[in-house]
Each structure stands twice: as C-alpha cells, then as structure tokens.
Amino acid sequence: MPQDDAKGDTGRVQGRSLHSALKTAYSAPGDRLEAMVEGYLVDIARGELLIEIQTQNFAALKEKLVSLLRNHEVRVVLPISIEKWIIMLAIDKRTFIRKRRSPKRGRKEDVFRELVSFPELVRNPRFSLELVMIREEELRYRTPPRGRFRKSWSTLDRRLIGISDRILFRSPEDFLSLLPQTIRSPFTTRDLARALNLPVGLAQKMVYCLRGMGVIGMVGRKAKSRLYARL
C-alpha cells in the first residue's frame, strides 16, 4: 500500500522536527521505522512492540490503536515540555524577530489533557504509555492581522533541545502514582486541584481518566460535588 494511503496517519506538520528527533532518540538497532503494519503507518516497529510518537491530538489516534492492539503490543510516547523557548519569525517564516522563554512549564499531569480521548485503553494489557519530559524550541511566524490592531501568530515547527526524563506507565495502577499522597478519600475534583495546584478543568480530566481506567470510583456526594475514592 502506498504510504499516502496509510490509515491512521494523523499528520504532524507543526511538530515535524520534534517528532523526527524523538523517533531517532527512541529507535534501536533492528527497528523498522515508518513501517506498514496491518495497513497503518507506525513510527517504530520492534518485533511485536509498536511505538507511536504522538506530539498532539490523541483523539485522531484512537481508531488506529484499537485496531493494532488486537494483535500487537502498542506504546504511545507523549512529549511534555518542561522548558520551552519561543522563536518569533516574520511573515516570511525566515526573518528572526526575537526569542523568549515561555513561562509555562509542563508537568506529568498534563498527560490527562490528551488521555481523555481513550482512558479505557489503558486497561488493555498490550497498551503502555510513556511520557518523555523535554526541553524544546517552538518556532512561530507572524500571520496577517485578523483585526484592525490585532497581531496573529501561528506555530511553524517544534524542535527538540533535550530529554530530561522518561516515565513509563504499563497499567492503570501505575497512573495512581499521580494522585498526591496527601489527599484523603473521599475527595472532590476541587480537593484534587488544590492538592496538586492544578486548574480545576485539568483535575476533572484526571478524575475522568482514572475512573475510565477503573482505579477510582464515585462513592457519594457532598452538597453538589461528587466524591471519589481509590478502588
């Protein structure tokens, strides 16, 4: 099957350099890169283990994973940026304007922003997920203004500076390690947000995913809030 016809190729235009660098970092002698497996294009095939590096948009990956997990072990690698430098370019995408350090720092809990697309897959013993904590550069270029005074920027590419850590999750129980030791059961999503210093929206995604994995459950209510506990 021609590569252009491969199923499940979600496209990585904005992060093509980052994706390529991570694929090189994860590959080992004997691996098949950009391999066709059951009609799907897979980043790395290592025997029965298939490795997919996904820099964004887990939702587009679900159908591919469900199909491949029937006969293969599949590992999804998600980069989380703990340090990001933003390089601003002119509208021609070449002329340098300035470089600045982003105040945002990614953290392990950010995995739940993407994992909400398929938390139930974590129950599959053939599935694993690896977080790779990275330092990166993000290239942005100026686009024509959309309003009278508004300047607009678009992401051109992402480039890997370095890898700080890798964290492998093989089972739902592994994700329980992300619950703070200090939190008491039962707890609400607001309790979790305070304990981890997270936005409430991300704490809600975390609870949704852990429930989907079957490691926490709803055990009651307190006023209008749902109460959760480890199972």
TORTIDO-711842 format. One record per atom (N, C-alpha, C, O): residue in one letter; x negated, y negated, z. Coordinates in steps of 0.02 Angstrom, whole numbers, padded with zeros to 5 digits, always signed. Atoms other than C-alpha are relative to their C-alpha. Layout:
<recs>
AXYZ ...
</recs>
This chain:
<recs>
M-00042+00059+00000 M+00000+00000+00000 M-00044-00062+00000 M-00090-00066+00041 P+00041+00060+00000 P-00073-00171-00044 P+00005-00035+00067 P+00057-00032+00101 Q+00002+00034-00065 Q-00123-00274+00106 Q+00055-00051+00006 Q+00084-00059+00060 D-00052+00051-00002 D+00000-00412+00060 D+00068+00028+00016 D+00113-00008+00038 D-00064-00032-00012 D+00141-00287+00078 D+00004+00034+00068 D+00053+00066+00084 A+00002-00034-00065 A+00092-00227+00251 A+00055-00027+00044 A+00069-00087+00046 K-00052+00020-00046 K+00231-00228+00378 K-00031-00025+00064 K-00084-00002+00086 G+00019+00022-00067 G+00214-00325+00539 G-00060-00046+00001 G-00087-00058+00056 D+00054+00048+00000 D+00076-00445+00483 D+00030-00068+00014 D+00058-00100-00031 T-00037+00059-00021 T+00138-00596+00581 T-00034-00065-00021 T-00002-00118-00016 G+00033+00061+00022 G+00010-00720+00514 G-00033-00036+00058 G-00004-00043+00112 R+00037+00032-00054 R-00122-00812+00615 R-00038-00060-00028 R-00096-00070-00012 V+00034+00054+00035 V-00161-00965+00510 V-00031-00049+00050 V-00089-00067+00042 Q+00025+00050-00046 Q-00179-01085+00656 Q-00057+00024+00043 Q-00099-00016+00065 G+00053-00026-00043 G-00293-00970+00755 G-00044+00050-00035 G-00069+00097-00003 R+00035-00052+00038 R-00383-00877+00617 R-00072+00010+00024 R-00096+00066+00026 S+00069-00008-00023 S-00559-00914+00681 S-00004+00034+00068 S-00047+00077+00079 L-00003-00032-00066 L-00515-00866+00860 L+00016+00074-00008 L-00017+00116+00024 H-00019-00070+00010 H-00432-00706+00801 H-00058+00040-00028 H-00071+00095-00006 S+00057-00034+00031 S-00581-00660+00693 S-00056+00012+00050 S-00087+00065+00050 A+00054-00006-00049 A-00705-00693+00833 A+00016+00053+00053 A-00028+00091+00074 L-00020-00050-00049 L-00606-00588+00957 L-00002+00070-00030 L-00020+00119+00004 K+00003-00065+00033 K-00592-00447+00832 K-00071+00026-00003 K-00084+00085+00007 T+00071-00019+00001 T-00781-00447+00815 T-00023+00020+00070 T-00060+00068+00078 A+00020-00014-00069 A-00802-00451+01005 A+00026+00067+00024 A-00006+00101+00064 Y-00032-00061-00023 Y-00685-00303+01029 Y-00019+00061-00041 Y-00010+00118-00018 S+00015-00057+00044 S-00745-00194+00886 S-00062+00037+00025 S-00107+00008+00055 A+00055-00044-00019 A-00863-00048+00916 A-00019+00043-00060 A+00021+00051-00106 P+00020-00044+00055 P-00962+00068+00801 P+00051+00055-00011 P+00073+00088+00037 G-00049-00052+00016 G-00844+00187+00712 G+00071-00026-00006 G+00114+00011-00030 D-00067+00029+00006 D-00693+00072+00722 D+00017-00014-00072 D-00027-00029-00113 R-00024+00023+00065 R-00588+00039+00569 R+00035-00067+00011 R+00082-00072+00051 L-00028+00066-00006 L-00548-00146+00551 L+00051-00013-00055 L+00042+00010-00112 E-00053+00014+00048 E-00391-00211+00465 E+00023+00065-00033 E+00027+00070-00094 A-00019-00067+00024 A-00334-00031+00449 A+00074+00005-00012 A+00114-00027+00023 M-00071-00014+00013 M-00170+00027+00374 M+00019+00063+00039 M-00010+00116+00029 V-00024-00056-00040 V-00077+00139+00496 V+00076+00002-00005 V+00110-00044+00018 E-00072-00009+00008 E+00097+00202+00452 E+00032-00061-00031 E+00088-00081-00011 G-00028+00058+00035 G+00123+00052+00338 G-00011-00066+00034 G+00011-00118+00008 Y+00013+00062-00036 Y+00065-00076+00465 Y-00074-00017-00002 Y-00117+00027+00001 L+00069+00023-00003 L-00093-00180+00461 L-00019-00009+00073 L+00012-00047+00109 V+00022+00000-00070 V-00186-00153+00626 V-00070-00029+00004 V-00113-00014-00037 D+00065+00033-00006 D-00332-00258+00686 D-00057+00050+00008 D-00106+00047-00029 I+00053-00049-00013 I-00435-00113+00755 I+00032+00068+00012 I+00078+00075+00052 A-00021-00069-00011 A-00406+00074+00742 A-00060+00039+00027 A-00112+00044-00006 R+00055-00036-00033 R-00514+00175+00863 R+00027+00069+00019 R+00051+00079+00075 G-00030-00065-00011 G-00461+00356+00847 G+00076-00009+00005 G+00107-00038-00040 E-00072+00007-00010 E-00284+00364+00917 E+00019-00065+00034 E+00078-00080+00041 L-00013+00064-00032 L-00302+00195+01002 L+00001-00055-00053 L-00047-00064-00091 L-00007+00057+00045 L-00239+00046+00901 L-00002-00064+00042 L+00033-00069+00092 I+00008+00062-00037 I-00290-00128+00958 I+00026-00058-00042 I+00003-00068-00099 E-00028+00058+00033 E-00189-00281+00911 E-00019-00063+00039 E-00003-00068+00098 I+00017+00063-00031 I-00259-00454+00949 I+00052-00051-00021 I+00058-00068-00080 Q-00055+00044+00015 Q-00114-00574+00962 Q-00010-00066+00037 Q-00003-00069+00098 T+00013+00064-00031 T-00152-00757+00993 T+00063-00038+00018 T+00060-00086+00057 Q-00063+00033-00014 Q+00030-00808+00997 Q+00057+00042-00030 Q+00046+00088-00068 N-00059-00027+00032 N+00209-00757+00954 N+00007+00076+00008 N+00007+00113-00041 F-00012-00071-00013 F+00235-00587+01038 F+00065+00024-00030 F+00071+00082-00049 A-00065-00021+00025 A+00414-00586+00977 A-00006+00031-00070 A+00030+00079-00085 A+00009-00026+00068 A+00355-00556+00798 A-00034+00068-00001 A-00036+00101-00053 L+00038-00063-00004 L+00255-00405+00858 L+00042+00059+00022 L+00021+00116+00014 K-00038-00053-00034 K+00394-00305+00941 K+00016+00059-00046 K+00003+00116-00027 E-00019-00055+00045 E+00456-00204+00792 E-00060+00043-00017 E-00055+00105-00020 K+00062-00036+00016 K+00278-00157+00746 K-00022+00045+00057 K-00041+00102+00047 L+00021-00038-00058 L+00237-00100+00922 L+00046+00060+00012 L+00022+00115+00025 V-00048-00054-00012 V+00395+00002+00943 V-00012+00058-00048 V-00010+00116-00028 S+00012-00051+00051 S+00358+00095+00782 S-00066+00037+00013 S-00068+00098+00011 L+00065-00032-00009 L+00173+00127+00816 L-00006+00040+00064 L-00042+00089+00066 L+00004-00036-00064 L+00199+00182+00996 L+00031+00070-00003 L+00020+00109+00043 R-00029-00068+00006 R+00295+00335+00935 R-00055+00052-00007 R-00048+00109+00016 N+00052-00050+00014 N+00133+00418+00882 N-00070-00021+00021 N-00118+00017+00012 H+00067+00025-00015 H-00012+00311+00946 H-00002-00036+00067 H+00050-00059+00093 E+00012+00046-00055 E-00085+00225+01096 E-00012-00069-00030 E-00048-00076-00079 V+00007+00069+00026 V-00073+00037+01070 V-00020-00046+00057 V+00010-00046+00111 R+00021+00050-00048 R-00164-00100+01162 R+00006-00069-00032 R-00021-00082-00086 V-00007+00069+00022 V-00116-00283+01142 V-00049-00042+00039 V-00052-00038+00101 V+00048+00045-00032 V-00252-00410+01178 V+00026-00072-00007 V+00040-00096-00062 L-00025+00069-00001 L-00194-00584+01229 L-00053-00046+00029 L-00073-00039+00087 P+00047+00049-00028 P-00318-00727+01246 P+00036-00055+00039 P+00087-00081+00017 I-00025+00055-00041 I-00284-00854+01384 I-00058-00048+00011 I-00111-00029+00034 S+00053+00050-00002 S-00383-01015+01379 S-00006-00031+00069 S+00040-00065+00093 I+00012+00031-00065 I-00458-01066+01545 I-00039-00065-00008 I-00046-00104+00040 E+00033+00064+00015 E-00556-01207+01462 E+00009-00014-00074 E-00007+00027-00117 K-00013+00017+00070 K-00508-01298+01303 K-00026-00070-00016 K-00012-00118+00020 W+00022+00064+00026 W-00594-01436+01206 W+00040-00015-00063 W+00045+00028-00108 I-00041+00019+00057 I-00485-01529+01081 I-00040-00046-00045 I-00064-00099-00023 I+00036+00039+00050 I-00568-01595+00924 I+00051-00031-00047 I+00089+00004-00080 M-00049+00037+00040 M-00468-01729+00834 M-00032-00018-00067 M-00087-00046-00070 L+00023+00015+00067 L-00488-01745+00646 L+00049-00046-00036 L+00107-00051-00017 A-00042+00045+00039 A-00422-01870+00520 A+00047+00040-00045 A+00045+00102-00046 I-00050-00032+00042 I-00283-01832+00398 I-00031+00044-00054 I+00002+00089-00080 D+00033-00042+00051 D-00411-01760+00275 D-00025+00066+00029 D-00051+00108-00008 K+00018-00061-00035 K-00445-01622+00404 K-00076+00012+00005 K-00098+00066+00023 R+00073-00007-00002 R-00633-01654+00394 R-00034-00054+00042 R-00082-00040+00078 T+00032+00056-00033 T-00674-01825+00466 T+00012+00002+00075 T+00069+00001+00098 F-00005-00003-00073 F-00712-01818+00653 F+00023-00066+00028 F-00001-00119+00008 I-00023+00060-00035 I-00619-01941+00764 I-00026-00001+00072 I-00059-00049+00092 R+00024-00004-00069 R-00654-01886+00943 R+00009+00071+00026 R+00041+00113-00004 K-00004-00065-00034 K-00672-01739+01060 K+00015-00013+00073 K-00015-00057+00104 R-00016+00008-00071 R-00594-01721+01232 R+00016+00068+00030 R+00033+00116-00004 R-00015-00061-00035 R-00571-01588+01363 R+00073+00000+00022 R+00096-00049+00051 S-00070-00005-00021 S-00392-01530+01392 S+00005+00008+00075 S-00034+00047+00104 P-00008-00009-00072 P-00333-01548+01572 P+00034+00067+00018 P+00033+00088+00075 K-00035-00062-00013 K-00233-01387+01554 K-00048+00058+00005 K-00094+00065-00035 R+00040-00061-00009 R-00310-01226+01618 R+00047+00060+00004 R+00091+00062+00047 G-00042-00060-00001 G-00231-01060+01578 G-00014+00043+00060 G-00067+00038+00091 R+00008-00046-00056 R-00205-00928+01711 R+00034+00066-00017 R+00073+00070-00065 K-00025-00067+00016 K-00161-00744+01717 K+00075+00003-00007 K+00101+00039-00050 E-00074-00002+00002 E+00023-00777+01749 E+00029-00024-00066 E+00087-00012-00081 D-00024+00023+00065 D+00035-00859+01578 D+00019+00058-00046 D+00054+00048-00096 V-00018-00059+00041 V+00049-00682+01507 V+00076+00008-00004 V+00101+00032-00055 F-00073-00010-00001 F+00234-00685+01555 F+00036-00047-00049 F+00094-00034-00066 R-00031+00043+00051 R+00268-00828+01433 R+00011+00039-00064 R+00059+00027-00100 E-00006-00040+00061 E+00240-00702+01293 E+00034+00068+00014 E+00071+00093-00028 L-00024-00067-00015 L+00284-00539+01380 L+00076+00005+00007 L+00104+00059+00006 V-00074+00000-00003 V+00467-00591+01396 V+00030+00031-00063 V+00088+00051-00063 S-00026-00028+00063 S+00484-00528+01217 S+00010+00076+00004 S+00053+00102-00031 F-00008-00073-00004 F+00463-00345+01267 F-00027+00029+00066 F-00071+00072+00064 P+00026-00028-00063 P+00433-00311+01454 P+00012+00074+00008 P-00027+00108+00042 E-00017-00071-00007 E+00515-00140+01438 E-00053+00045-00031 E-00058+00103-00013 L+00051-00041+00032 L+00372-00080+01326 L-00056+00018+00048 L-00092+00067+00037 V+00053-00014-00048 V+00255-00087+01475 V+00012+00068+00034 V-00035+00099+00058 R-00015-00065-00030 R+00344+00069+01540 R-00026+00058-00042 R-00035+00114-00017 N+00024-00053+00045 N+00281+00168+01390 N-00072+00017+00018 N-00115-00027+00017 P+00068-00018-00020 P+00126+00266+01445 P-00052-00009-00055 P-00112-00009-00041 R+00048+00011+00055 R+00049+00239+01273 R-00018-00074-00008 R-00063-00091-00046 F+00011+00072+00008 F+00055+00049+01293 F-00047-00027+00055 F-00043-00007+00112 S+00041+00037-00048 S-00076-00061+01376 S-00008-00071-00025 S+00000-00084-00085 L+00009+00070+00017 L-00109-00247+01379 L-00063-00025+00034 L-00075-00013+00093 E+00061+00028-00029 E-00274-00336+01404 E-00001-00075-00008 E+00007-00102-00063 L+00010+00072+00001 L-00295-00518+01450 L-00074-00013-00009 L-00116+00017+00025 V+00070+00021+00007 V-00455-00598+01389 V-00001-00075+00014 V+00029-00115-00023 M+00003+00069-00021 M-00494-00760+01478 M-00056-00034-00038 M-00114-00013-00035 I+00047+00029+00047 I-00581-00876+01355 I-00011-00074+00011 I+00028-00108+00045 R+00013+00071+00009 R-00659-01045+01327 R+00003-00012-00076 R-00024+00027-00114 E-00011+00009+00072 E-00611-01120+01159 E+00001-00073-00020 E+00004-00118+00022 E-00011+00065+00031 E-00604-01268+01043 E+00063+00004-00042 E+00075+00054-00076 E-00060+00005+00042 E-00441-01321+00961 E-00007-00060-00046 E-00016-00116-00024 L+00006+00054+00050 L-00451-01421+00801 L+00070-00025-00018 L+00114+00013-00037 R-00063+00031+00018 R-00309-01543+00771 R-00013-00055-00051 R-00065-00087-00050 Y+00007+00052+00051 Y-00282-01659+00624 Y+00061-00045+00000 Y+00117-00024+00015 R-00055+00049+00001 R-00178-01815+00605 R+00044+00012-00060 R+00020+00021-00116 T-00049-00007+00054 T-00020-01797+00503 T+00037-00066-00008 T+00036-00107+00038 P-00036+00063+00010 P+00085-01937+00428 P+00050-00013+00056 P+00084+00034+00079 P-00047+00016-00056 P+00187-02028+00563 P+00072+00016-00018 P+00093+00004-00075 R-00070-00017+00011 R+00365-01970+00583 R+00046-00058+00017 R+00104-00060-00005 G-00039+00059-00018 G+00425-02134+00657 G-00042-00062-00014 G-00097-00057-00040 R+00033+00062+00017 R+00376-02315+00644 R-00067-00007+00035 R-00116-00030+00005 F+00061+00009-00039 F+00245-02311+00782 F-00030+00067+00024 F-00084+00068+00053 R+00020-00064-00028 R+00229-02126+00822 R-00055+00033-00042 R-00048+00040-00103 K+00051-00039+00033 K+00068-02033+00781 K+00013+00074+00012 K+00034+00093+00066 S-00013-00071-00005 S+00082-01848+00748 S-00063+00040-00014 S-00104+00021-00056 W+00058-00043+00008 W-00047-01708+00762 W+00022+00071-00009 W+00072+00093+00020 S-00013-00071+00010 S-00048-01529+00702 S-00063+00039+00013 S-00119+00014+00004 T+00058-00044-00013 T-00160-01383+00750 T-00025+00029-00065 T+00014+00057-00104 L+00032-00026+00060 L-00281-01334+00613 L-00030+00069+00013 L-00022+00114-00029 D+00034-00062-00013 D-00379-01194+00696 D-00020+00003+00074 D-00018-00048+00109 R+00026-00010-00068 R-00442-01122+00861 R-00065+00040-00006 R-00070+00087-00045 R+00066-00032+00006 R-00624-01071+00888 R-00023+00023+00069 R-00018-00014+00118 L+00023-00028-00062 L-00696-00959+01022 L-00067-00029+00020 L-00114-00032-00021 I+00063+00022-00028 I-00832-01032+01133 I-00032+00057+00040 I-00091+00071+00033 G+00026-00055-00040 G-00849-00886+01254 G+00055+00037+00036 G+00111+00013+00042 I-00046-00042-00038 I-00765-00747+01352 I-00023+00001+00073 I-00081+00015+00088 S+00017+00002-00071 S-00758-00763+01541 S+00019+00064+00037 S-00016+00084+00084 D-00023-00060-00036 D-00662-00607+01594 D+00049+00039-00043 D+00079+00011-00089 R-00050-00042+00032 R-00556-00462+01535 R+00038+00037+00055 R+00007+00063+00102 I-00041-00032-00051 I-00411-00390+01635 I+00048+00047-00035 I+00089+00026-00076 L-00040-00051+00033 L-00329-00227+01582 L+00058+00022+00043 L+00050+00038+00102 F-00060-00024-00033 F-00151-00179+01628 F+00023+00063-00038 F+00039+00060-00097 R-00019-00063+00031 R-00108+00003+01595 R+00070+00024+00018 R+00097+00069-00014 S-00065-00024-00025 S+00056+00021+01690 S+00038-00057+00032 S+00008-00109+00047 P-00039+00052-00035 P+00198-00080+01767 P-00029-00017+00069 P-00028-00075+00089 E+00027+00012-00067 E+00117-00058+01938 E-00060-00047-00002 E-00072-00084+00046 D+00057+00045+00006 D-00038-00150+01876 D+00022-00073+00002 D-00013-00116+00029 F-00024+00069+00002 F+00067-00305+01848 F+00023-00025+00068 F+00027-00085+00080 L-00018+00020-00068 L+00122-00304+02030 L-00057-00036+00035 L-00046-00073+00083 S+00057+00034-00030 S-00053-00364+02071 S+00004-00076-00009 S-00031-00114+00026 L-00008+00071+00012 L+00002-00534+02004 L+00049-00032+00049 L+00054-00093+00052 L-00042+00028-00054 L+00129-00553+02145 L-00046-00019+00058 L-00091+00019+00076 P+00044+00021-00055 P+00049-00652+02287 P+00010+00044+00062 P+00066+00063+00078 Q-00004-00041-00060 Q+00009-00553+02444 Q+00039-00035+00055 Q+00067-00003+00100 T-00031+00039-00053 T+00082-00694+02548 T+00077-00002-00005 T+00110-00020+00043 I-00072+00007+00009 I+00258-00684+02477 I+00036+00057+00036 I+00016+00115+00031 R-00039-00049-00037 R+00386-00595+02585 R+00062+00020-00039 R+00092-00022-00073 S-00061-00024+00031 S+00527-00489+02520 S+00057-00003+00050 S+00047+00010+00109 P-00015+00019+00069 P+00660-00529+02478 P-00020-00073-00014 P-00028-00112+00032 F+00022+00067+00019 F+00610-00685+02381 F+00041-00024-00059 F+00070+00016-00096 T-00034+00030+00057 T+00687-00804+02256 T-00053-00021-00051 T-00113-00020-00037 T+00048+00024+00050 T+00608-00870+02096 T-00033-00064+00024 T-00091-00077+00008 R+00031+00061-00028 R+00580-01036+02186 R-00052+00017+00053 R-00103-00016+00058 D+00051-00023-00048 D+00490-00944+02326 D-00064+00021-00038 D-00119+00004-00017 L+00057-00023+00039 L+00378-00864+02194 L-00037-00059-00031 L-00098-00060-00032 A+00031+00059+00031 A+00348-01030+02106 A-00042-00038+00051 A-00097-00061+00035 R+00038+00035-00052 R+00294-01110+02270 R-00062+00039+00021 R-00116+00010+00030 A+00056-00041-00023 A+00183-00964+02321 A-00058+00000-00050 A-00116+00004-00030 L+00052-00003+00052 L+00089-00966+02155 L-00015-00069-00030 L-00059-00075-00073 N+00008+00066+00029 N+00103-01152+02119 N+00013+00001-00076 N-00026-00023-00116 L-00021-00007+00070 L+00194-01114+01956 L+00061-00043-00014 L+00099-00057+00032 P-00065+00029+00019 P+00331-01206+01861 P+00055+00052+00012 P+00044+00112+00004 V-00055-00046-00014 V+00499-01130+01907 V+00016+00042-00062 V+00032+00101-00057 G-00015-00036+00062 G+00527-01084+01725 G-00046+00060-00012 G-00023+00112-00034 L+00047-00055+00008 L+00370-00977+01721 L+00012+00054+00053 L+00006+00113+00038 A-00016-00049-00052 A+00416-00895+01887 A+00061+00041-00020 A+00064+00101-00005 Q-00058-00036+00023 Q+00584-00849+01810 Q-00019+00051-00053 Q+00007+00107-00053 K+00023-00047+00051 K+00497-00769+01661 K-00037+00058+00033 K-00030+00116+00012 M+00037-00051-00036 M+00384-00674+01781 M+00047+00050+00032 M+00038+00111+00026 V-00050-00043-00032 V+00533-00606+01878 V+00037+00041-00053 V+00049+00101-00043 Y-00035-00035+00054 Y+00623-00561+01716 Y-00043+00059-00025 Y-00017+00114-00035 C+00044-00052+00026 C+00471-00462+01655 C-00009+00056+00051 C-00005+00115+00033 L+00011-00051-00051 L+00439-00372+01819 L+00063+00042+00011 L+00058+00102+00025 R-00063-00038-00003 R+00623-00323+01826 R+00005+00047-00060 R+00024+00105-00053 G-00002-00041+00060 G+00612-00260+01647 G-00048+00059+00003 G-00036+00111-00027 M+00049-00054-00009 M+00461-00155+01696 M+00023+00050+00053 M-00003+00106+00057 G-00026-00045-00051 G+00559-00080+01841 G-00039+00000+00065 G-00035+00048+00103 V+00040+00001-00061 V+00440-00134+01980 V+00028-00047+00054 V+00008-00043+00112 I-00038+00038-00050 I+00553-00263+02065 I+00073+00004-00020 I+00089+00019-00077 G-00072-00002+00014 G+00741-00272+02078 G+00037-00053+00040 G+00011-00078+00090 M-00042+00047-00036 M+00880-00387+02132 M+00032+00037+00059 M+00060+00091+00051 V-00024-00033-00060 V+00931-00347+02311 V+00055-00039+00036 V+00078-00018+00089 G-00052+00039-00032 G+01058-00482+02351 G-00001-00072-00022 G-00032-00089-00072 R-00003+00071+00015 R+01094-00667+02352 R-00009-00041+00063 R+00008-00018+00118 K+00005+00049-00054 K+01054-00816+02461 K+00027-00065-00028 K-00006-00098-00068 A-00036+00057+00030 A+01177-00956+02427 A+00009+00015-00074 A+00039+00065-00092 K-00008-00010+00072 K+01168-00974+02236 K-00061+00035-00031 K-00062+00046-00091 S+00062-00029+00026 S+00996-00893+02220 S+00000+00076+00006 S+00024+00103+00055 R+00009-00073-00003 R+00960-00711+02179 R-00062+00017+00040 R-00112-00019+00039 L+00055-00023-00041 L+00847-00615+02296 L-00031+00062-00032 L+00005+00106-00056 Y+00036-00055+00031 Y+00714-00494+02233 Y-00049+00032+00049 Y-00071+00000+00097 A+00048-00036-00041 A+00602-00363+02311 A-00035+00053-00041 A-00010+00075-00093 R+00035-00054+00033 R+00473-00236+02260 R+00039+00065+00008 R+00070+00076+00060 L-00036-00063-00002 L+00547-00065+02219 L-00048+00056+00022 L-00028+00114+00027 
</recs>
